[in-house]
Amino acid sequence: MNARTDTADIVVIGGGILGICTAYYLLQHSDLKVVVCEKDLLAQAATGLCVGGIRQQFSHPANIRLSQETLQILEELRDDWGAAFDFHKIGYLFLTKSPTTWENFLENVQIQHRWGVPVEVLSPQEIHHRWPYLRTDDLLGGTFCADDGYVDPYEVAMAFSRAARKQGAVFLEKTEVLDIELKSDRVHAVITTQGRLATPVVINAAGAWAAQVACMSGLNLPIKPYRRQVYATTAFDAIPRPIPLVIDQDSLFYFREDGPGILMGKTDAAEPSSFDTHTDRGFLETLIETASYRAPRLSDAEILRGWGGLYAITPDENPIIGTLSDHQGLYGAVGFSGHGFQHGPAVGRALSRVVLNSKVDLDLSAFRYDRFDCLKEIGEKITV
Ligand SMILES: Cc1cc2nc3c(=O)[nH]c(=O)nc-3n(C[C@H](O)[C@H](O)[C@H](O)COP(=O)(O)OP(=O)(O)OC[C@H]3O[C@@H](n4cnc5c(N)ncnc54)[C@H](O)[C@@H]3O)c2cc1C
């Protein structure tokens, strides 16, 4: 570790969207020395591998607010930075044939309307009329928000990292944090593969590795890694554009347009927790079968490539944001399941205010670290 980087006011562990955005916003409000340690390269883990979706269709108001804030932030920054990232406003369409899920959809829509989300409730006939390539005869209905969509997650992360660097953030790539030193319940330093870095504040933004990083300070965070596989097809024009991000909530299958091709994936609810990110032939066969059922034309699509990434999942599928324990100087933004990319900018801004002791406009109480005794009240129901 050279003299320039052997001390820091704040060390962020993890150079994904959460770590990068938090560093950016910390430096908007201060001239502190902020160092981000990343064991690999920036945004190569979940952030760079994700599908880039941004939706306002959540069941929990706090998650709706985070998506709305991110959309606003991206719009402002696109103008300020002249950044290239485009928001593809294709909409998100949720479908179900299950009476219980349908009831949940209708309850969620009431909450979403209360928060100003322009979501529509659609009958199977209306769905068939708008998207005739979808099988609808078995459905009870769907919900559609035309303002949802996607961006290129890597472009967004890189734009934030460039802006953070300009403000003085130091990004140490290929630098793994191996330990966190505490003295009298206060953060004292981090030990990295490049040396020791003295600091009074550590922010855990380590994604799927968040529990391992928490362990370094003796904390037991209930966050587990789960593989999610995604497949892209070659150019495919048998389905007319725009193709919304369609989520079949019963099979947890989804697809959307992806340039000239299609991107599709599925949650395997039976898959055990692991750090495995390989693609799997058996999974692909099930995916194609599910895709061909819900959108029969997809059976003609040709798979180009696939990849796996990791979700970081808490028991209630909501993240942990803010202080992580009674130890002084330990903070985190971890456990984002399948919605951390879209919440990264808004959470980065809110967390920077928590760390700097400034006023936070968002209600983060649903995301406190010590909530796991009263899970039923506050969990997120719409997960994919
Ligand atoms: C296939 C897939 C599709 C998804 N689709 C969407 C979507 O459409 N919309 C959405 O909002 N979200 C989506 N997500 C979820 C989203 O990708 C994540 O929630 C989000 O990227 C998490 O960001 P992060 O910064 O917390 O984690 P990451 O991007 O994983 O970054 C954490 C970083 O910490 C580093 N790290 C870990 N331990 C250490 C250590 N000890 N020292 C130094 N560095 C360390 C890792 O190398 C990694 O780079 C998807 C995820 C996957 C896998």
The ligand as a Tripos MOL2 file, in Angstrom:
@<TRIPOS>MOLECULE
LIG
   53    58     1     0     0
SMALL
NO_CHARGES

@<TRIPOS>ATOM
      1 C1        -28.6840  -12.4200  -13.5790 C.3       1 LIG1
      2 C2        -29.0550  -11.2180  -12.7610 C.ar      1 LIG1
      3 C3        -30.0220  -10.3390  -13.2340 C.ar      1 LIG1
      4 C4        -30.3650   -9.2180  -12.4760 C.ar      1 LIG1
      5 N1        -31.2500   -8.3210  -12.9790 N.ar      1 LIG1
      6 C5        -31.5030   -7.1760  -12.3000 C.ar      1 LIG1
      7 C6        -32.3530   -6.1850  -12.8390 C.ar      1 LIG1
      8 O1        -32.9010   -6.3470  -13.9280 O.2       1 LIG1
      9 N2        -32.5490   -5.0510  -12.1250 N.ar      1 LIG1
     10 C7        -31.9610   -4.8410  -10.8960 C.ar      1 LIG1
     11 O2        -32.1910   -3.7990  -10.2910 O.2       1 LIG1
     12 N3        -31.1350   -5.7650  -10.3700 N.ar      1 LIG1
     13 C8        -30.8960   -6.9220  -11.0210 C.ar      1 LIG1
     14 N4        -30.0780   -7.8630  -10.4880 N.ar      1 LIG1
     15 C9        -29.5600   -7.6540   -9.1410 C.3       1 LIG1
     16 C10       -28.4000   -6.6770   -9.1910 C.3       1 LIG1
     17 O3        -27.4690   -7.0990  -10.1580 O.3       1 LIG1
     18 C11       -27.7240   -6.6150   -7.8270 C.3       1 LIG1
     19 O4        -28.6770   -6.4690   -6.8020 O.3       1 LIG1
     20 C12       -26.7740   -5.4210   -7.7730 C.3       1 LIG1
     21 O5        -25.9300   -5.3880   -8.9010 O.3       1 LIG1
     22 C13       -25.9510   -5.5110   -6.5060 C.3       1 LIG1
     23 O6        -24.9300   -4.5470   -6.5830 O.3       1 LIG1
     24 P1        -23.7670   -4.5980   -5.5190 P.3       1 LIG1
     25 O7        -22.9160   -3.4300   -5.7700 O.co2     1 LIG1
     26 O8        -24.3740   -4.7790   -4.1640 O.co2     1 LIG1
     27 O9        -23.0570   -5.9990   -5.8040 O.3       1 LIG1
     28 P2        -22.0000   -6.4510   -6.9210 P.3       1 LIG1
     29 O10       -22.2430   -5.8120   -8.2220 O.co2     1 LIG1
     30 O11       -21.9430   -7.9340   -6.8560 O.co2     1 LIG1
     31 O12       -20.6580   -5.8440   -6.3530 O.3       1 LIG1
     32 C14       -20.0740   -6.3100   -5.1570 C.3       1 LIG1
     33 C15       -18.5830   -6.2330   -5.3680 C.3       1 LIG1
     34 O13       -17.9250   -6.4940   -4.1340 O.3       1 LIG1
     35 C16       -16.6950   -7.0930   -4.4530 C.3       1 LIG1
     36 N5        -16.1830   -7.7340   -3.2370 N.ar      1 LIG1
     37 C17       -16.7560   -8.7280   -2.5290 C.ar      1 LIG1
     38 N6        -15.9980   -9.0500   -1.4550 N.ar      1 LIG1
     39 C18       -14.9300   -8.2250   -1.4750 C.ar      1 LIG1
     40 C19       -13.7880   -8.0650   -0.6390 C.ar      1 LIG1
     41 N7        -13.5940   -8.8330    0.4470 N.pl3     1 LIG1
     42 N8        -12.8790   -7.1170   -0.9630 N.ar      1 LIG1
     43 C20       -13.0520   -6.3240   -2.0620 C.ar      1 LIG1
     44 N9        -14.1010   -6.4510   -2.9040 N.ar      1 LIG1
     45 C21       -15.0280   -7.3760   -2.6010 C.ar      1 LIG1
     46 C22       -17.0490   -8.0800   -5.5460 C.3       1 LIG1
     47 O14       -15.9290   -8.4650   -6.3200 O.3       1 LIG1
     48 C23       -18.0690   -7.2660   -6.3510 C.3       1 LIG1
     49 O15       -17.4850   -6.6080   -7.4590 O.3       1 LIG1
     50 C24       -29.7370   -9.0010  -11.2140 C.ar      1 LIG1
     51 C25       -28.7600   -9.8890  -10.7600 C.ar      1 LIG1
     52 C26       -28.4120  -10.9820  -11.5220 C.ar      1 LIG1
     53 C27       -27.3490  -11.9270  -11.0120 C.3       1 LIG1
@<TRIPOS>BOND
     1     1     2 1
     2     2     3 ar
     3     2    52 ar
     4     3     4 ar
     5     4     5 ar
     6     4    50 ar
     7     5     6 ar
     8     6     7 ar
     9     6    13 1
    10     7     8 2
    11     7     9 ar
    12     9    10 ar
    13    10    11 2
    14    10    12 ar
    15    12    13 ar
    16    13    14 ar
    17    14    15 1
    18    14    50 ar
    19    15    16 1
    20    16    17 1
    21    16    18 1
    22    18    19 1
    23    18    20 1
    24    20    21 1
    25    20    22 1
    26    22    23 1
    27    23    24 1
    28    24    25 2
    29    24    26 1
    30    24    27 1
    31    27    28 1
    32    28    29 2
    33    28    30 1
    34    28    31 1
    35    31    32 1
    36    32    33 1
    37    33    34 1
    38    33    48 1
    39    34    35 1
    40    35    36 1
    41    35    46 1
    42    36    37 ar
    43    36    45 ar
    44    37    38 ar
    45    38    39 ar
    46    39    40 ar
    47    39    45 ar
    48    40    41 1
    49    40    42 ar
    50    42    43 ar
    51    43    44 ar
    52    44    45 ar
    53    46    47 1
    54    46    48 1
    55    48    49 1
    56    50    51 ar
    57    51    52 ar
    58    52    53 1
@<TRIPOS>SUBSTRUCTURE
     1 LIG1         1 GROUP 0 **** ****
